[in-house]
Amino acid sequence: MALFEGKTPAERNKMIAAIVLPLLALIFVVRMLFSSGPAATGGSATNSNANARRAAQQRTRPSNAGNANAQADGLAPEEDTTSYTPIRCCAPPYGDVGVGRNIFAFYEKPVNPRPTAEVVVSPPTPTPTPPILLASLTPQSVFAKTGNFTMQLSGDKFGPADRVYVEGQELPTQYKSMQQLTATVPAALITSQGQRSVEVRTPDGKLYSDKLTLSVMQPPAPTYTYVGFLKRPRANTAVLKDSRGELYSVREGDMVEGRFRVAEISERGVEVVDKDLNIKHTMPYVSAGGLGPGRGPAPGSIQPPPPPADEGGDEEPL
């Protein structure tokens, strides 16, 4: 061709490309314009309308059958008022679920657990307030083995018919006023240490008070040990040992530890009386060997022998 005469191959290729490429671009543009025109749009719309009609016929087919039966029976056909709303469910764009996958959720009715029996804790029954108020005792504590003593009770709402009870035993009671009673406690109730309950109530038990406590304590006792006995014409003599091992000789009427008066000395024991509490204590005789190693018996003391048939002489032999 005259167009390519005198041209090198490279120049001919460039000229061919310059002619072909615009033609291809023009063809592509024309095709795009005709494919998006009214014809294409009408065809697509026609197909969409046909699909919609077919779906509507399928949905209304049961209603049409019902209307036909109604017409056969001479009844007016019913209008289908059912509305259908398409729902599209798309997967969320998170987690390991890919975009475009449908997720179907199924509702499961929760299973009710087996009912458990409720533990009903009833409130504690309140303790009724006693009709009689017992506030205090005088004295609140005594020593065991003491004699009879008078106890004073203070409170409120006392009556002439009220009685004082110690460990359930009724005591002789004197009514002083609505706030004061007195009672005589016998020595038999305090022969040993411990606690004693005291209350005020009527003999029939209809009126009563709270219970208070009377403490009975162990009385003080001598700390000496009786280790020797000397029998004298005028007064017997006892040999006592203290906690340090020191020996002391005492006679009847002497004082021990400044509190206990020696009342009687015999071969079996020494009886002393507490001058403050008027309580008697007996110190039994123990072997002189208890004085300790190498100490021996107390000077002038003997082991108490059995009572002799005939006591003679002024003094027992050493």
PLY file of the C-alpha trace (Angstrom):
ply
format ascii 1.0
element vertex 318
property float x
property float y
property float z
element edge 317
property int vertex1
property int vertex2
end_header
0.00 0.00 0.00
1.13 3.53 -0.79
0.43 4.47 2.83
3.15 2.17 4.08
5.67 2.71 1.33
9.05 3.78 2.47
8.15 3.03 6.11
10.09 0.84 8.39
8.31 -2.05 10.12
8.25 -0.20 13.42
6.64 2.82 11.81
4.07 0.63 10.06
3.11 -1.02 13.40
2.65 2.37 15.02
0.41 3.53 12.16
-1.72 0.35 12.37
-2.13 0.75 16.11
-3.12 4.39 15.67
-5.90 3.34 13.29
-7.19 0.18 15.09
-7.33 1.41 18.67
-9.71 4.35 18.00
-11.99 2.00 16.03
-12.12 -0.46 18.92
-12.90 2.31 21.36
-15.70 3.60 19.15
-17.26 0.12 18.85
-17.14 -0.35 22.63
-18.83 3.02 23.24
-21.61 2.31 20.73
-22.27 -1.13 22.29
-22.51 0.33 25.77
-25.01 2.96 24.62
-27.30 0.43 22.88
-27.18 -2.17 25.70
-28.41 0.42 28.31
-31.13 1.85 26.11
-34.92 1.57 26.32
-35.02 -1.82 24.64
-32.70 -3.36 27.17
-34.54 -1.67 29.99
-37.92 -2.78 28.66
-36.79 -6.36 28.31
-35.44 -6.45 31.82
-38.61 -4.83 33.18
-40.76 -7.28 31.25
-38.90 -10.23 32.75
-39.20 -8.76 36.26
-42.95 -8.18 35.82
-43.46 -11.72 34.58
-41.60 -13.13 37.56
-43.67 -10.99 39.96
-46.92 -12.19 38.35
-45.91 -15.82 38.64
-45.02 -15.34 42.33
-48.35 -13.61 42.99
-50.24 -16.44 41.27
-48.44 -19.01 43.42
-49.26 -17.07 46.61
-52.90 -16.50 45.70
-53.53 -19.97 44.29
-55.01 -21.36 47.55
-57.24 -18.31 47.87
-58.47 -18.73 44.25
-59.28 -22.35 44.94
-61.21 -21.30 48.02
-63.05 -18.63 45.99
-63.95 -21.21 43.36
-65.41 -23.49 46.02
-67.29 -20.52 47.46
-68.74 -19.70 44.01
-69.80 -23.31 43.56
-71.67 -23.12 46.88
-73.31 -19.86 45.89
-71.30 -17.74 48.30
-69.43 -14.54 47.57
-65.70 -15.01 47.19
-63.55 -13.76 50.04
-60.91 -11.15 49.40
-57.37 -12.20 50.23
-56.07 -9.60 52.64
-52.87 -11.46 53.55
-49.78 -9.32 53.17
-46.40 -10.84 52.50
-43.28 -9.02 53.48
-40.03 -10.49 52.18
-37.29 -10.54 54.81
-33.66 -10.68 53.93
-31.18 -11.72 56.56
-27.57 -11.06 55.98
-24.68 -12.25 58.03
-22.88 -9.61 60.02
-19.51 -8.65 58.66
-17.65 -9.81 61.75
-16.40 -13.02 63.26
-15.61 -15.98 61.03
-18.89 -15.73 59.05
-18.32 -14.68 55.46
-20.20 -11.82 53.79
-23.34 -12.95 51.94
-24.05 -16.06 54.05
-27.51 -16.34 55.58
-27.90 -17.03 59.26
-31.07 -18.78 60.43
-31.99 -18.46 64.11
-34.29 -21.05 65.65
-36.27 -20.26 68.80
-36.13 -22.92 71.46
-38.53 -22.80 74.33
-36.61 -22.63 77.61
-36.94 -25.65 79.79
-38.18 -24.69 83.24
-36.01 -26.27 85.92
-37.65 -28.49 88.44
-39.04 -26.22 91.13
-37.21 -26.55 94.41
-38.93 -26.36 97.71
-38.27 -23.07 99.41
-36.83 -23.30 102.89
-38.92 -21.01 104.98
-37.08 -19.92 108.12
-39.60 -18.85 110.66
-38.49 -15.99 112.89
-37.75 -16.96 116.48
-40.61 -16.62 118.85
-39.98 -13.56 121.00
-39.59 -14.27 124.67
-42.35 -12.57 126.61
-41.31 -10.02 129.18
-41.67 -11.46 132.68
-44.42 -9.79 134.72
-42.02 -9.39 137.68
-38.71 -7.53 137.43
-35.80 -8.97 139.43
-32.87 -6.56 139.16
-30.23 -7.50 141.77
-29.28 -9.69 144.75
-27.52 -8.72 147.95
-25.16 -10.43 148.53
-24.35 -11.73 145.06
-21.79 -14.26 146.33
-21.19 -16.19 149.56
-18.68 -18.73 150.84
-19.64 -22.36 151.00
-20.23 -24.00 154.40
-21.38 -20.78 156.01
-24.57 -20.71 158.04
-28.00 -19.35 157.27
-28.00 -15.82 155.87
-30.52 -13.23 154.71
-30.63 -12.27 151.05
-32.17 -9.03 149.84
-33.79 -8.87 146.39
-34.40 -5.61 144.50
-36.67 -5.08 141.50
-40.19 -3.97 140.70
-43.79 -5.21 140.68
-43.28 -7.42 143.75
-46.43 -8.53 145.53
-47.28 -9.98 148.96
-47.93 -13.39 147.38
-44.52 -13.59 145.69
-41.97 -16.10 146.93
-38.21 -16.45 146.46
-36.95 -19.72 144.97
-33.34 -20.93 145.01
-32.69 -23.93 142.77
-36.45 -24.45 142.67
-36.77 -24.61 146.47
-39.13 -22.12 148.05
-37.60 -20.00 150.80
-39.22 -18.10 153.66
-39.92 -14.69 152.05
-40.75 -11.31 153.60
-42.53 -8.69 151.49
-41.07 -5.23 152.10
-42.41 -3.20 149.17
-43.06 -3.43 145.46
-39.33 -2.93 144.96
-37.87 -5.10 147.73
-38.10 -8.62 149.15
-35.96 -10.51 151.68
-35.48 -14.26 152.05
-33.60 -16.54 154.47
-31.20 -18.90 152.68
-30.47 -22.08 154.70
-26.94 -23.42 155.09
-28.00 -26.69 153.40
-28.16 -24.91 150.03
-24.57 -23.66 150.15
-22.59 -26.62 151.43
-20.46 -26.73 148.24
-19.17 -24.22 145.73
-21.05 -23.55 142.49
-23.83 -21.43 140.98
-27.37 -21.21 142.36
-30.32 -19.86 140.34
-32.60 -17.38 142.11
-36.05 -16.28 140.91
-39.21 -14.65 142.22
-42.64 -16.05 141.36
-46.02 -16.85 142.75
-46.68 -20.41 143.98
-49.00 -21.07 141.00
-46.32 -19.87 138.54
-48.56 -17.33 136.78
-46.34 -14.43 137.79
-42.59 -14.88 137.52
-39.28 -13.06 137.00
-36.01 -13.63 135.20
-33.43 -15.78 136.97
-30.32 -14.33 138.58
-27.28 -16.23 139.84
-25.95 -16.55 143.37
-22.26 -17.55 143.39
-21.11 -19.94 146.12
-17.31 -19.78 146.49
-14.82 -22.11 148.12
-13.95 -20.66 151.54
-10.31 -19.93 152.49
-8.56 -22.78 154.31
-5.30 -23.02 156.32
-2.19 -23.83 154.34
-0.39 -25.67 157.15
0.15 -29.42 157.34
-0.34 -31.39 160.56
2.79 -33.58 160.99
3.26 -34.18 164.77
1.27 -34.72 167.96
2.32 -34.30 171.60
-0.06 -35.31 174.33
0.30 -33.09 177.41
-1.56 -33.19 180.74
-2.91 -29.69 180.40
-3.17 -29.18 176.61
-2.24 -31.27 173.63
0.35 -29.84 171.27
0.35 -30.13 167.47
3.35 -29.71 165.19
2.49 -27.91 161.92
4.58 -27.38 158.82
4.15 -24.45 156.46
4.72 -24.36 152.69
8.43 -23.54 153.18
9.01 -26.55 155.45
9.22 -24.57 158.71
7.79 -26.28 161.80
5.51 -24.66 164.37
3.96 -26.04 167.56
0.47 -24.88 168.52
-1.95 -25.63 171.32
-5.67 -25.41 171.64
-6.75 -21.74 171.57
-3.77 -20.53 169.51
-4.24 -18.63 166.24
-2.90 -19.97 162.96
-2.17 -17.56 160.12
-3.91 -14.85 162.12
-7.34 -16.09 161.08
-7.87 -19.66 162.24
-8.29 -20.52 165.92
-7.19 -24.00 167.02
-10.31 -25.58 168.54
-9.21 -29.18 169.10
-6.09 -31.30 168.70
-6.27 -35.08 168.46
-4.18 -37.90 167.13
-6.18 -37.88 163.86
-6.29 -34.17 163.08
-6.35 -30.54 164.12
-9.66 -28.70 163.99
-9.57 -24.95 163.44
-12.33 -22.37 163.15
-12.34 -19.38 160.79
-13.01 -16.46 163.13
-14.42 -14.32 160.25
-16.72 -16.84 158.60
-17.24 -19.18 161.55
-16.35 -22.14 159.34
-14.60 -25.21 160.73
-11.67 -26.84 158.92
-9.90 -30.07 159.82
-6.20 -30.58 159.06
-5.63 -34.36 158.94
-2.46 -35.93 160.28
0.19 -36.81 157.66
3.31 -38.91 158.10
6.35 -37.12 159.51
8.33 -38.61 156.66
6.75 -35.97 154.49
9.13 -33.43 155.98
11.67 -34.16 153.29
14.87 -36.20 152.88
17.13 -36.27 155.93
14.78 -34.15 158.02
13.34 -37.00 160.10
10.35 -36.62 162.36
9.62 -33.42 164.14
11.26 -33.08 167.56
9.00 -34.42 170.29
6.48 -35.86 167.77
5.26 -39.42 167.43
3.22 -41.42 164.98
-0.35 -41.47 166.20
-0.92 -45.01 167.49
-4.31 -46.66 167.76
-6.21 -45.42 170.80
-4.79 -47.34 173.83
-7.09 -49.34 176.06
-5.76 -47.64 179.17
-4.18 -44.22 178.92
-1.66 -43.74 181.72
1.02 -41.24 182.54
1.24 -37.60 181.87
2.91 -37.78 178.44
3.29 -40.20 175.61
6.83 -41.64 175.27
8.97 -40.11 172.56
0 1
1 2
2 3
3 4
4 5
5 6
6 7
7 8
8 9
9 10
10 11
11 12
12 13
13 14
14 15
15 16
16 17
17 18
18 19
19 20
20 21
21 22
22 23
23 24
24 25
25 26
26 27
27 28
28 29
29 30
30 31
31 32
32 33
33 34
34 35
35 36
36 37
37 38
38 39
39 40
40 41
41 42
42 43
43 44
44 45
45 46
46 47
47 48
48 49
49 50
50 51
51 52
52 53
53 54
54 55
55 56
56 57
57 58
58 59
59 60
60 61
61 62
62 63
63 64
64 65
65 66
66 67
67 68
68 69
69 70
70 71
71 72
72 73
73 74
74 75
75 76
76 77
77 78
78 79
79 80
80 81
81 82
82 83
83 84
84 85
85 86
86 87
87 88
88 89
89 90
90 91
91 92
92 93
93 94
94 95
95 96
96 97
97 98
98 99
99 100
100 101
101 102
102 103
103 104
104 105
105 106
106 107
107 108
108 109
109 110
110 111
111 112
112 113
113 114
114 115
115 116
116 117
117 118
118 119
119 120
120 121
121 122
122 123
123 124
124 125
125 126
126 127
127 128
128 129
129 130
130 131
131 132
132 133
133 134
134 135
135 136
136 137
137 138
138 139
139 140
140 141
141 142
142 143
143 144
144 145
145 146
146 147
147 148
148 149
149 150
150 151
151 152
152 153
153 154
154 155
155 156
156 157
157 158
158 159
159 160
160 161
161 162
162 163
163 164
164 165
165 166
166 167
167 168
168 169
169 170
170 171
171 172
172 173
173 174
174 175
175 176
176 177
177 178
178 179
179 180
180 181
181 182
182 183
183 184
184 185
185 186
186 187
187 188
188 189
189 190
190 191
191 192
192 193
193 194
194 195
195 196
196 197
197 198
198 199
199 200
200 201
201 202
202 203
203 204
204 205
205 206
206 207
207 208
208 209
209 210
210 211
211 212
212 213
213 214
214 215
215 216
216 217
217 218
218 219
219 220
220 221
221 222
222 223
223 224
224 225
225 226
226 227
227 228
228 229
229 230
230 231
231 232
232 233
233 234
234 235
235 236
236 237
237 238
238 239
239 240
240 241
241 242
242 243
243 244
244 245
245 246
246 247
247 248
248 249
249 250
250 251
251 252
252 253
253 254
254 255
255 256
256 257
257 258
258 259
259 260
260 261
261 262
262 263
263 264
264 265
265 266
266 267
267 268
268 269
269 270
270 271
271 272
272 273
273 274
274 275
275 276
276 277
277 278
278 279
279 280
280 281
281 282
282 283
283 284
284 285
285 286
286 287
287 288
288 289
289 290
290 291
291 292
292 293
293 294
294 295
295 296
296 297
297 298
298 299
299 300
300 301
301 302
302 303
303 304
304 305
305 306
306 307
307 308
308 309
309 310
310 311
311 312
312 313
313 314
314 315
315 316
316 317
